Amino acid sequence: MRSADDHRRLVESYLDELALTPELGGLEAAMRYALGGGGKRIRPVLCLATGEALGCPPETLLPAAAAVELVHTFSLVHDDLPALDDDAMRRGRASTHVQFGEALGVIAGDALLAEAFRLALTYPTPSVARELAAATLGMIGGQYLDLTEQDEDEAAVHRLKTGSLFGAAIGCALWVAEVPERKQQPWRALACEIGLLFQIVDDILDGDGLAESHGLDGARLLADAAVDRAEAALAELTADISVLAEIVSSVAARTS
């Protein structure tokens, strides 16, 4: 079994060498800038680790894993725009729209999303693309609720806005590994808890969201409970869960 770091290196190499649609021309620079902004690649690593636990070679999972990361990057590029979060910095450097201009920021995000579905549709089954589409729509729906403040249920917003792509990371791997839908529930339960844990830790680090509404101690209790549920979900899986357990631990211990 490869470690999480091994998977991360595979993802980075694949993204670096990914051939983008030739028609994009000069837009490629903005797309690669957005993709190259760092980050822990937790979602694609989760996809590869799930597939390998199911006996599927990581190389087979790479297009799906990259597709999930491209959707995530698209969401960050658009979230940073002045009409939304209006963030000038992303991971210690200028946001894509600041570096390349607002118009290119918009269409670079659009192109990343389209490229994600191009990759998802390289598989014989359409289920990978369907999984990604459902997750993307869920993420956008969560962003809408958060933006318009129409839903006071923080858990619902987090489940959609953050949890959707964690669900897709595992869900896409399940479809590529040809796991029947009736056997997917324990894996999807794990995805739900990892997504929630990621968001809680994010809120603790930023001092907002659940950390603001529940206090830091309350948020830490929520994180501990999510870890317990994730570990319980792992225990139900009849597979080598060592790397997945490593991912859960790293998410819980995240400091940035």
ROVEX-201907 format. One line per field, with one value per residue: z, x, y of N, C-alpha, C in turn; residue in one letter. Coordinates in Angstrom, 2 decimals. Each point is the difference from the previous one (the first is absolute). Last residue first. Layout:
! ROVEX-201907
nz Z|...
nx X|...
ny Y|...
caz Z|...
cax X|...
cay Y|...
cz Z|...
cx X|...
cy Y|...
type A|...
//
This chain:
! ROVEX-201907
nz 9.42|3.83|0.87|1.39|-1.29|-4.30|-0.41|1.26|-3.13|-3.39|0.86|-0.34|-4.21|-1.38|1.53|-0.83|-2.90|-0.14|0.91|3.51|3.90|2.93|-1.09|1.67|4.32|0.51|-0.82|3.46|3.38|-1.01|0.49|4.27|1.44|-1.42|2.37|3.88|-0.49|-0.32|3.97|2.14|-1.72|-1.01|-2.16|-3.91|-2.29|-2.00|-3.93|-3.57|0.08|0.88|-2.35|0.74|1.07|-3.50|-2.68|1.62|-0.80|-4.28|-1.02|1.58|-2.47|-3.63|0.94|0.87|-3.65|-2.39|1.67|-1.01|-4.11|-0.38|1.36|-3.13|-4.30|-2.15|-3.06|-4.54|-2.53|-2.00|-3.05|-0.73|-1.25|2.53|4.35|0.42|-0.03|4.09|3.33|-0.50|0.33|4.14|1.57|-1.67|2.10|4.33|0.79|-0.68|1.69|4.57|2.84|0.73|3.04|4.61|2.16|0.18|-0.90|-4.97|-3.43|-1.58|-4.00|-1.31|1.12|-2.53|-4.23|-0.29|0.03|-4.08|-2.88|0.74|-1.65|-4.53|-1.24|0.71|-3.16|-3.91|0.12|-0.40|-4.31|-2.73|0.53|-1.85|-4.61|-2.23|-2.05|0.48|-0.56|1.62|3.55|-1.34|-1.75|3.03|2.05|-2.48|0.16|3.58|-0.29|-2.55|1.96|2.57|-2.24|-1.34|3.11|0.73|-3.22|0.33|3.28|0.40|0.92|4.62|3.19|0.04|2.07|4.85|2.96|3.97|4.02|0.44|-1.75|-0.23|-0.65|0.75|0.12|-0.35|-3.65|-4.00|-1.46|-0.58|1.46|-0.58|-4.05|-0.36|2.39|-1.84|-3.30|1.44|1.13|-3.49|-1.62|2.34|-0.93|-3.75|0.33|1.38|-3.25|-3.01|1.80|1.11|-1.60|1.79|4.29|0.67|2.46|3.83|4.17|2.43|-2.81|-1.13|3.09|0.17|-3.28|0.73|3.17|-1.33|-2.21|2.83|2.51|-0.97|1.70|-1.13|-3.82|-4.13|-4.97|-2.81|-1.90|-3.59|-4.17|-2.65|-2.39|-4.03|-3.97|-3.36|-4.58|-3.28|-1.03|-2.87|0.41|4.35|3.77|2.82|4.22|3.29|4.57|2.92|1.48|3.48|4.39|2.11|1.90|4.22|3.77|1.65|2.99|4.47|2.82|-0.13|-2.12|-0.35
nx -3.04|0.85|-1.90|-1.38|-3.70|0.53|2.88|-1.57|-2.55|2.34|1.93|-2.68|-0.44|3.33|-0.28|-3.28|-1.37|-4.32|-5.08|-2.90|-1.93|2.49|0.34|-3.22|0.56|2.88|-1.79|-2.42|2.43|1.58|-2.93|-0.56|3.13|-0.62|-3.01|1.59|2.36|-2.45|-1.29|3.16|0.61|-4.53|-4.33|-0.94|4.05|2.45|-1.85|0.53|4.65|4.93|3.68|1.36|-3.59|-2.80|1.41|-0.76|-4.20|-0.79|1.58|-2.53|-3.73|0.78|0.82|-3.71|-2.51|1.78|-0.66|-3.96|-0.29|1.54|-2.91|-3.56|-0.15|-1.90|-3.76|0.93|4.11|5.01|4.04|3.76|-0.55|-3.29|1.11|2.52|-2.21|-1.84|2.69|0.73|-3.91|-1.52|2.00|-1.63|-3.89|0.10|0.21|-3.86|-4.05|-0.46|0.09|-3.98|-3.05|0.80|-1.22|-4.76|-3.12|-1.47|-0.32|3.82|2.93|4.15|0.36|-2.49|1.74|3.48|-1.09|-1.25|3.41|1.83|-2.41|0.45|3.72|-0.18|-2.21|2.39|3.17|-1.51|-0.96|3.55|1.45|-2.61|-0.30|3.32|4.04|3.89|1.56|-2.21|1.49|2.93|-1.86|-1.90|2.70|0.99|-2.93|0.49|3.41|-0.82|-2.25|2.57|2.39|-2.30|-0.46|3.78|1.26|-1.89|1.84|5.38|4.54|1.74|-3.51|-3.13|1.33|2.08|4.46|2.96|0.12|-4.09|-3.51|-2.17|-2.75|-5.61|-5.30|-4.26|-3.40|0.22|4.58|3.04|1.50|-2.19|0.76|3.77|-0.27|-2.35|2.17|2.83|-1.84|-0.86|3.58|1.29|-2.24|1.46|3.84|-0.50|-1.41|3.25|3.04|-0.40|2.39|4.32|0.56|-1.80|-3.32|-1.98|-1.92|2.40|1.69|-2.81|-0.40|3.39|0.04|-2.82|1.33|3.04|-1.68|-1.60|3.08|3.72|2.37|1.58|1.73|0.25|-0.71|-3.98|-1.16|2.64|-0.79|-3.37|1.03|2.39|-2.27|-2.29|1.25|-1.70|-3.84|-0.92|1.90|-0.77|2.82|3.27|3.34|3.71|0.39|-2.91|1.27|3.16|-1.52|-2.17|2.59|1.87|-2.66|-0.38|3.24|-0.45|-2.79|1.48|0.07|0.11
ny 24.08|-2.77|-5.57|-4.66|-2.84|-1.89|-3.63|-4.32|-2.39|-2.22|-4.19|-3.79|-1.88|-2.93|-4.50|-3.83|-4.69|-3.10|-0.69|3.41|2.29|2.93|4.64|2.97|1.65|3.63|4.25|2.03|2.22|4.31|3.57|1.83|3.19|4.43|2.71|2.04|3.97|3.98|2.14|2.73|4.36|2.68|0.44|2.76|1.21|-3.45|-1.87|3.48|2.52|0.34|-2.60|-4.54|-2.87|-1.36|-3.60|-4.30|-1.86|-1.83|-4.36|-3.64|-1.46|-2.87|-4.51|-2.78|-1.71|-3.68|-4.37|-2.21|-2.14|-4.43|-3.48|-1.25|-2.77|-4.23|-0.38|1.43|-2.39|0.15|0.90|3.25|4.51|2.20|1.49|3.97|4.13|1.49|2.18|4.53|2.70|1.64|3.82|4.01|1.92|2.44|4.84|2.74|-2.18|-0.98|3.78|2.41|-1.81|0.59|4.07|2.52|3.61|2.25|3.29|3.17|0.79|-2.08|-4.62|-3.07|-1.09|-3.11|-4.54|-1.93|-1.37|-4.24|-3.67|-1.04|-2.51|-4.66|-2.69|-1.05|-3.48|-4.44|-1.52|-1.42|-4.39|-3.52|-1.95|-3.93|-1.42|3.77|4.56|4.12|2.90|3.53|3.91|2.95|3.27|3.88|3.67|3.02|3.19|3.86|3.70|2.96|3.26|3.86|3.63|2.69|3.18|4.27|3.02|0.61|-1.59|-0.44|0.22|-3.49|-4.11|0.60|0.83|-1.80|-2.80|-2.67|2.85|5.51|3.85|-0.18|0.17|-2.80|-0.13|2.60|0.85|-4.46|-4.53|-4.27|-2.43|-2.80|-4.06|-3.68|-2.63|-3.38|-4.20|-2.95|-2.46|-3.90|-4.03|-2.35|-2.73|-4.43|-3.08|-1.69|-3.33|-4.96|-3.84|-0.60|-2.13|-5.06|-3.46|-2.55|1.88|3.27|3.35|3.64|3.52|3.20|3.46|3.72|3.19|3.26|3.83|3.46|2.77|3.49|4.11|5.33|3.83|2.60|-1.19|-0.03|4.20|1.43|-1.88|1.88|3.92|-0.46|-1.44|2.67|1.15|-3.55|-3.26|-3.87|-4.54|-3.21|-2.40|-3.61|-1.56|-0.67|1.46|-2.34|-4.29|-0.31|0.62|-3.63|-3.42|0.76|-0.75|-4.39|-1.52|1.26|-2.50|-5.02|-5.10|-5.53
caz -1.02|0.63|-0.91|0.58|1.38|-0.03|-0.48|1.04|1.06|-0.50|0.02|1.41|0.30|-0.58|0.64|0.26|0.68|-0.91|-0.15|-1.34|-0.72|0.58|-0.48|-1.41|0.02|0.38|-1.14|-0.99|0.53|-0.06|-1.41|-0.30|0.63|-0.78|-1.25|0.35|0.17|-1.34|-0.58|0.70|-0.38|0.79|1.11|0.54|0.47|1.14|1.18|-0.21|-0.42|1.07|-0.43|-0.42|1.19|0.79|-0.74|0.24|1.40|0.16|-0.69|0.82|1.16|-0.47|-0.32|1.24|0.68|-0.73|0.29|1.39|-0.07|-0.57|1.01|1.13|0.10|0.92|1.27|0.81|-0.16|1.23|-0.30|0.51|-0.81|-1.35|0.09|0.15|-1.32|-0.90|0.27|0.01|-1.37|-0.42|0.70|-0.74|-1.31|-0.01|0.19|-0.50|-1.43|-0.70|-0.04|-0.87|-1.37|-0.41|-0.41|0.39|1.26|0.81|0.04|1.41|0.20|-0.53|0.81|1.34|-0.12|-0.15|1.31|0.82|-0.43|0.46|1.45|0.23|-0.40|1.02|1.20|-0.27|0.05|1.38|0.73|-0.33|0.57|1.42|0.20|0.68|-0.71|0.49|-0.65|-1.09|0.58|0.63|-1.09|-0.56|0.99|-0.07|-1.22|0.20|0.94|-0.75|-0.89|0.84|0.42|-1.03|-0.21|1.17|-0.18|-1.11|0.41|-0.31|-1.43|-0.83|0.23|-0.65|-1.46|-0.56|-0.59|-1.23|0.08|0.35|0.13|0.22|-0.87|0.62|-0.26|1.23|1.05|0.20|0.75|-0.84|0.25|1.35|-0.02|-0.91|0.68|1.06|-0.61|-0.38|1.22|0.46|-0.92|0.36|1.28|-0.29|-0.54|1.10|0.90|-0.67|-0.13|0.67|-0.59|-1.33|0.04|-0.08|-1.29|-0.96|-0.69|1.04|0.29|-1.10|0.00|1.13|-0.30|-1.12|0.55|0.75|-0.92|-0.71|0.83|-0.95|0.39|0.58|1.23|1.19|0.62|0.42|1.03|1.18|0.68|0.56|1.17|1.04|0.72|1.28|1.07|-0.35|1.10|-0.32|-0.76|-1.33|-0.04|-1.26|-0.59|-1.37|-0.71|-0.28|-1.00|-1.27|-0.46|-0.42|-1.24|-1.06|-0.28|-0.82|-1.32|-0.69|-0.46|1.06|0.00|0.00
cax -0.05|0.28|0.37|1.17|-0.27|-1.03|0.64|0.87|-0.87|-0.62|1.04|0.13|-1.20|0.23|1.12|-0.41|1.17|1.08|0.78|0.47|-1.00|-0.03|1.16|-0.27|-1.02|0.69|0.82|-0.90|-0.53|1.09|0.12|-1.12|0.28|1.05|-0.61|-0.82|0.94|0.40|-1.13|-0.12|1.09|1.20|0.08|-1.33|-0.65|0.80|-0.35|-0.89|-1.34|-0.72|-0.37|1.21|0.82|-0.63|0.16|1.39|0.11|-0.62|0.81|1.20|-0.41|-0.37|1.26|0.69|-0.79|0.18|1.35|-0.06|-0.59|1.00|1.05|-0.39|0.74|1.12|-0.50|-0.59|-1.45|-0.66|-1.18|0.30|1.11|-0.49|-0.90|0.84|0.60|-1.01|-0.19|1.34|0.37|-0.83|0.58|1.18|-0.34|-0.12|1.28|1.09|-0.05|-0.18|1.29|0.89|-0.47|0.36|1.40|0.55|0.72|-0.08|-1.39|-0.38|-1.28|0.05|0.92|-0.60|-1.17|0.52|0.47|-1.18|-0.53|0.94|-0.15|-1.27|0.21|0.80|-0.83|-1.02|0.65|0.40|-1.24|-0.42|1.03|-0.27|-0.35|-1.27|-1.09|-0.28|0.91|-0.67|-0.96|0.71|0.67|-0.97|-0.30|1.08|-0.22|-1.17|0.38|0.77|-0.91|-0.80|0.93|0.01|-1.30|-0.29|0.71|-0.63|-1.26|-1.15|-0.29|1.18|0.91|-0.59|0.07|-1.06|-1.16|0.33|1.22|1.16|-0.36|1.08|1.13|1.29|0.90|0.76|-0.24|-1.45|-0.59|-0.39|0.87|-0.26|-1.23|0.20|0.85|-0.80|-1.00|0.75|0.35|-1.25|-0.31|0.85|-0.48|-1.27|0.31|0.55|-1.10|-0.89|0.53|-0.83|-1.34|0.10|-0.14|1.28|0.07|0.72|-0.94|-0.56|1.02|0.12|-1.21|0.12|0.99|-0.50|-1.06|0.70|0.48|-1.09|-0.64|-0.59|0.39|-1.10|0.28|0.07|1.31|0.25|-0.98|0.30|1.12|-0.48|-0.82|0.88|0.65|-0.70|0.66|1.05|0.05|-0.75|0.81|-0.58|-1.26|-0.15|-1.33|0.11|1.05|-0.49|-1.05|0.61|0.74|-0.95|-0.62|1.00|0.08|-1.16|0.22|0.98|-0.71|-0.38|0.69|-0.84
cay 1.06|1.29|1.09|0.67|0.41|1.04|1.22|0.56|0.50|1.23|1.04|0.40|0.79|1.33|0.69|1.37|0.55|0.39|-1.22|-0.30|-0.79|-1.35|-0.75|-0.33|-1.05|-1.23|-0.42|-0.59|-1.27|-0.98|-0.37|-0.89|-1.30|-0.65|-0.44|-1.17|-1.12|-0.47|-0.72|-1.28|-0.89|0.25|-0.96|-0.30|1.22|0.49|-0.78|-1.14|0.40|0.67|1.35|0.72|0.21|1.06|1.26|0.41|0.41|1.31|1.00|0.23|0.81|1.34|0.68|0.40|1.02|1.26|0.48|0.49|1.33|0.91|0.26|0.84|1.25|-0.20|-0.54|1.06|0.13|-0.43|-0.82|-1.33|-0.50|-0.32|-1.17|-1.20|-0.27|-0.54|-1.42|-0.60|-0.34|-1.12|-1.14|-0.46|-0.57|-1.46|-0.68|0.83|0.29|-1.27|-0.68|0.77|-0.19|-1.35|-0.04|-1.29|0.18|-1.21|-0.47|-0.17|0.69|1.36|0.78|0.15|0.88|1.36|0.42|0.25|1.30|1.02|0.11|0.70|1.39|0.66|0.14|1.02|1.31|0.26|0.29|1.36|0.89|0.24|1.41|0.24|-0.67|-1.35|-0.93|-0.72|-0.95|-1.11|-0.71|-0.93|-1.04|-0.99|-0.78|-0.83|-1.05|-0.98|-0.73|-0.89|-1.05|-1.04|-0.64|-0.82|-1.26|-0.73|-0.62|0.83|-0.02|-0.22|1.13|1.18|-0.10|-0.82|0.68|0.72|0.77|-0.81|-1.39|-0.97|0.33|-0.27|1.14|0.27|-0.98|-0.17|1.12|1.15|1.15|0.53|0.80|1.13|0.99|0.64|0.90|1.20|0.74|0.62|1.10|1.14|0.55|0.68|1.32|0.79|0.35|0.96|1.36|1.01|-0.06|0.58|1.46|0.71|0.68|-0.81|-0.89|-0.87|-1.01|-0.95|-0.83|-0.92|-1.04|-0.80|-0.85|-1.04|-1.04|-0.66|-1.01|-0.96|-1.35|-0.77|-0.74|0.85|-0.12|-1.38|-0.36|0.82|-0.66|-1.26|0.31|0.55|-1.08|-0.17|0.74|0.96|0.97|1.21|0.98|0.14|0.73|0.73|-0.07|-0.50|0.74|1.35|-0.10|-0.32|1.17|1.02|-0.46|0.18|1.44|0.36|-0.61|0.84|1.19|0.91|1.29|1.21
cz -1.17|-0.99|0.76|-0.81|0.58|1.40|-0.10|-0.45|1.08|1.07|-0.45|0.15|1.45|0.27|-0.55|0.53|0.19|0.84|-1.06|-0.01|-1.37|-0.73|0.48|-0.59|-1.42|0.07|0.30|-1.24|-1.03|0.46|-0.20|-1.45|-0.32|0.56|-0.87|-1.23|0.41|0.10|-1.37|-0.57|0.69|-0.38|0.96|1.22|0.66|0.59|1.22|1.30|-0.13|-0.41|1.08|-0.37|-0.36|1.26|0.80|-0.71|0.31|1.44|0.23|-0.63|0.87|1.15|-0.48|-0.28|1.25|0.70|-0.67|0.41|1.39|-0.03|-0.49|1.04|1.31|0.28|1.04|1.36|0.96|-0.19|1.26|-0.17|0.42|-0.88|-1.38|0.06|0.06|-1.38|-0.99|0.24|-0.06|-1.40|-0.34|0.72|-0.74|-1.36|-0.19|0.09|-0.49|-1.51|-0.78|-0.15|-0.99|-1.45|-0.52|-0.52|0.50|1.25|0.88|0.13|1.43|0.33|-0.43|0.89|1.36|-0.09|-0.02|1.40|0.81|-0.36|0.57|1.50|0.25|-0.32|1.10|1.24|-0.23|0.14|1.45|0.73|-0.26|0.64|1.47|0.12|0.62|-0.77|0.46|-0.78|-1.07|0.54|0.55|-1.21|-0.58|0.98|-0.15|-1.21|0.23|0.89|-0.71|-0.83|0.90|0.28|-1.00|-0.15|1.20|-0.23|-1.11|0.27|-0.41|-1.50|-0.93|0.22|-0.68|-1.53|-0.53|-0.59|-1.26|-0.13|0.25|0.12|0.10|-0.99|0.74|-0.13|1.24|1.11|0.29|0.84|-0.74|0.28|1.37|-0.01|-0.85|0.73|1.08|-0.68|-0.35|1.26|0.40|-0.91|0.39|1.26|-0.29|-0.46|1.14|0.89|-0.77|-0.30|0.56|-0.71|-1.38|0.00|-0.07|-1.38|-1.06|-0.60|1.08|0.30|-1.09|0.09|1.11|-0.31|-1.08|0.60|0.70|-1.01|-0.76|0.74|-0.91|0.23|0.50|1.29|1.27|0.78|0.55|1.14|1.23|0.77|0.68|1.28|1.14|0.85|1.34|1.23|-0.18|1.10|-0.27|-0.78|-1.45|-0.02|-1.25|-0.74|-1.48|-0.79|-0.39|-1.11|-1.37|-0.56|-0.56|-1.35|-1.11|-0.39|-0.95|-1.38|-0.76|-0.59|1.19|0.00
cx -0.83|0.00|0.19|0.43|1.14|-0.27|-0.98|0.62|0.84|-0.89|-0.59|1.04|0.03|-1.20|0.19|1.15|-0.24|1.17|1.08|0.85|0.49|-0.99|-0.05|1.15|-0.34|-0.98|0.72|0.76|-0.90|-0.50|1.11|0.06|-1.11|0.31|1.01|-0.69|-0.74|0.96|0.34|-1.14|-0.10|1.07|1.15|0.04|-1.34|-0.63|0.81|-0.36|-0.89|-1.38|-0.72|-0.30|1.23|0.82|-0.56|0.29|1.41|0.10|-0.55|0.88|1.20|-0.39|-0.29|1.32|0.74|-0.71|0.24|1.36|-0.17|-0.53|1.07|1.09|-0.22|0.77|1.10|-0.46|-0.59|-1.51|-0.61|-1.17|0.36|1.11|-0.47|-0.85|0.87|0.56|-0.97|-0.09|1.36|0.36|-0.80|0.75|1.21|-0.23|-0.12|1.35|1.29|0.01|-0.11|1.34|0.90|-0.40|0.40|1.43|0.62|0.85|-0.16|-1.46|-0.51|-1.26|-0.01|0.87|-0.64|-1.14|0.54|0.38|-1.24|-0.51|0.89|-0.26|-1.26|0.20|0.75|-0.86|-0.99|0.59|0.31|-1.28|-0.40|1.02|-0.18|-0.28|-1.37|-1.15|-0.23|0.94|-0.66|-0.96|0.75|0.55|-0.97|-0.24|1.06|-0.26|-1.17|0.46|0.74|-0.96|-0.73|1.04|0.12|-1.31|-0.20|0.67|-0.64|-1.29|-1.15|-0.28|1.20|0.85|-0.54|0.06|-1.02|-1.27|0.43|1.32|1.28|-0.58|1.13|1.13|1.33|0.96|0.81|-0.32|-1.49|-0.67|-0.42|0.80|-0.33|-1.22|0.20|0.81|-0.78|-0.91|0.71|0.27|-1.29|-0.26|0.81|-0.58|-1.27|0.32|0.49|-1.16|-0.90|0.41|-0.90|-1.36|0.03|-0.19|1.33|0.14|0.67|-0.95|-0.48|1.00|0.10|-1.22|0.08|0.96|-0.57|-1.01|0.78|0.49|-1.09|-0.76|-0.58|0.43|-1.25|0.27|0.16|1.30|0.27|-0.95|0.44|1.11|-0.50|-0.77|0.88|0.68|-0.68|0.63|1.11|0.07|-0.71|0.74|-0.45|-1.38|-0.08|-1.34|0.05|1.02|-0.53|-1.04|0.62|0.73|-0.96|-0.54|1.00|0.05|-1.13|0.32|0.95|-0.77|-0.47|0.87
cy -0.45|1.15|1.31|1.22|0.83|0.52|1.14|1.31|0.68|0.62|1.34|1.10|0.46|0.90|1.41|0.86|1.50|0.47|0.25|-1.28|-0.46|-0.91|-1.44|-0.80|-0.44|-1.18|-1.30|-0.48|-0.68|-1.36|-1.02|-0.46|-1.01|-1.39|-0.75|-0.56|-1.27|-1.18|-0.55|-0.83|-1.36|-1.01|0.30|-0.92|-0.31|1.25|0.42|-0.69|-1.24|0.48|0.79|1.45|0.82|0.31|1.16|1.31|0.50|0.50|1.40|1.07|0.33|0.91|1.42|0.70|0.51|1.15|1.35|0.56|0.61|1.43|0.97|0.22|0.78|1.29|-0.21|-0.51|1.03|0.17|-0.61|-0.97|-1.43|-0.55|-0.42|-1.26|-1.24|-0.32|-0.62|-1.51|-0.67|-0.46|-1.26|-1.11|-0.54|-0.62|-1.50|-0.70|0.66|0.21|-1.31|-0.72|0.72|-0.27|-1.37|-0.11|-1.30|0.19|-1.23|-0.41|-0.09|0.78|1.46|0.88|0.25|1.01|1.41|0.45|0.36|1.40|1.09|0.15|0.82|1.48|0.73|0.24|1.12|1.40|0.33|0.38|1.46|0.94|0.35|1.50|0.23|-0.64|-1.44|-0.91|-0.86|-1.06|-1.21|-0.74|-1.02|-1.14|-1.09|-0.89|-0.96|-1.16|-1.14|-0.83|-1.00|-1.08|-1.14|-0.77|-0.92|-1.35|-0.83|-0.75|0.91|0.18|-0.11|1.25|1.25|0.04|-1.01|0.59|0.70|0.77|-0.79|-1.40|-1.01|0.27|-0.16|1.17|0.37|-1.00|-0.16|1.10|1.25|1.26|0.58|0.90|1.24|1.06|0.74|1.02|1.31|0.82|0.70|1.19|1.22|0.63|0.78|1.42|0.87|0.44|0.96|1.43|1.08|0.00|0.65|1.51|0.78|0.60|-0.86|-1.02|-0.96|-1.10|-1.06|-0.93|-1.03|-1.15|-0.92|-0.98|-1.10|-1.02|-0.76|-1.11|-1.08|-1.44|-0.71|-0.73|0.78|-0.12|-1.40|-0.37|0.79|-0.70|-1.27|0.30|0.52|-1.07|-0.14|0.65|1.02|1.06|1.33|1.09|0.17|0.65|0.87|-0.04|-0.39|0.81|1.38|-0.05|-0.24|1.22|1.05|-0.45|0.28|1.48|0.38|-0.56|0.92|1.17|0.83|1.25
type S|T|R|A|A|V|S|S|V|I|E|A|L|V|S|I|D|A|T|L|E|A|L|A|A|E|A|R|D|V|A|A|D|A|L|L|R|A|G|D|L|G|H|S|E|A|L|G|D|G|D|L|I|D|D|V|I|Q|F|L|L|G|I|E|C|A|L|A|R|W|P|Q|Q|K|R|E|P|V|E|A|V|W|L|A|C|G|I|A|A|G|F|L|S|G|T|K|L|R|H|V|A|A|E|D|E|D|Q|E|T|L|D|L|Y|Q|G|G|I|M|G|L|T|A|A|A|L|E|R|A|V|S|P|T|P|Y|T|L|A|L|R|F|A|E|A|L|L|A|D|G|A|I|V|G|L|A|E|G|F|Q|V|H|T|S|A|R|G|R|R|M|A|D|D|D|L|A|P|L|D|D|H|V|L|S|F|T|H|V|L|E|V|A|A|A|A|P|L|L|T|E|P|P|C|G|L|A|E|G|T|A|L|C|L|V|P|R|I|R|K|G|G|G|G|L|A|Y|R|M|A|A|E|L|G|G|L|E|P|T|L|A|L|E|D|L|Y|S|E|V|L|R|R|H|D|D|A|S|R|M
//
